[in-house]
Amino acid sequence: MYELLEKYRDEVSRCVRCGSCQAVCPTYAVTGDESMVARGKLSLIEAVLNGELELTDRFKERMSKCTGCLGCVENCPGGIDPVKIINAARGQFFKDRGSDPASRFILQHILRSERLLYPTAKMIGMLVKYIYNPLLKMRSLPFPMGRINRLIPDIGESCLRNRIPGVVEVKNPRMRVAFFTGCMIDLVYQDTGISIIDILKRSRIELVIPRYQFCCGAPAYYIGDRDTAIFLAENNLDIFDSLEVDAIITGCATCGRMLKDVYRVILGDNGMDAFTSKVVDIHKFIRDNIDHIYSKKSKGDRIKVTYHDPCHLSRGQGVKKPPREILKAIEGVEYIEMEGADKCCGGAGIFNIRHYNLSIYIAEQKVNSIKKTGADIVATGCPSCQMHLSNALYRAGLNIRVMHTVQFLMQTGSKHQTEGVIYDS
């Protein structure tokens, strides 16, 4: 009856309700609600499989309150992957009960279409840039949506992939790589994308940037729309598998995990090794392939920098040391490790849209940890974390900038940034 869940019946039954997941669950930490914990959600899923519970709206709401931080996966002594099972439950609900018309239209029409995605995002961006954010900064919002004050970043004048050539050529290239930009870097955090392109070009690495690559599929997957997630995954596989490259670079933690791991879940393992083995996060690629990192000396005081571990990068891809090694290698930087650097910030993509207040409560602990470091800059490797932390710090009245590690590395000018970083290979 529940084919998406049925294949996980044995794994669900292996959960002994030990509570190891409770100690690391960010939603439980702020609510104390047992249904927020992985073991609580698995109990509900088991009840559905046993015919004791139906796929109700309340069940859907409980399944949606998971940030996907993978803390339960990392700490489960039984080797269970609760996040994969919870996402299967979301998929089962979406398959059997559908979704609201607005979400369905966005997922199945806009997200699947390159022609509609950017114009829609741009229209929303114009409203945000010229109406919402100015009113927010003046504290004059006439409709605060339940007292929600969310600082939203501007969307670019045109998408990044339309501003750059499909192949960034260099003389005597020593490697050839592809760049999976992802939606947030392509539409919003374009400086990060430019920094990644710049660092690779300076290092004599030829870069291929397919103009018609699709969204990685994370929004669809985490809502439960598996058909759209599969559609996007298959198209991206077709596009990137046809390229003769040494690596596929990602600058977004969630995109990287989708390409490396989730595509296997929704498409199966058959023939995936050649693709997934090439996917690598930009931090790890820099650390492993670009030598002689150095920077011009910064003017004035040393810049204090801390680092936030995106869940889908540290736990999802095992990339923990490279970002820190890069930051510590920059002259003029005082690196300060924050307490709980690897704890979820509450961003989690769709989660912070659907459960904004809960996401902000989760972020408060991270904000306090950042404040204690006295840092001028918070570096991270996930655009979703960057957006959420920027908003949380703004709400807390803290003038601390959040930047992608590679953007910070290549930044020039400001007294709160490095004077400029040069790569000589």
Disulfide bonds with the S-S distance in Angstrom:
none
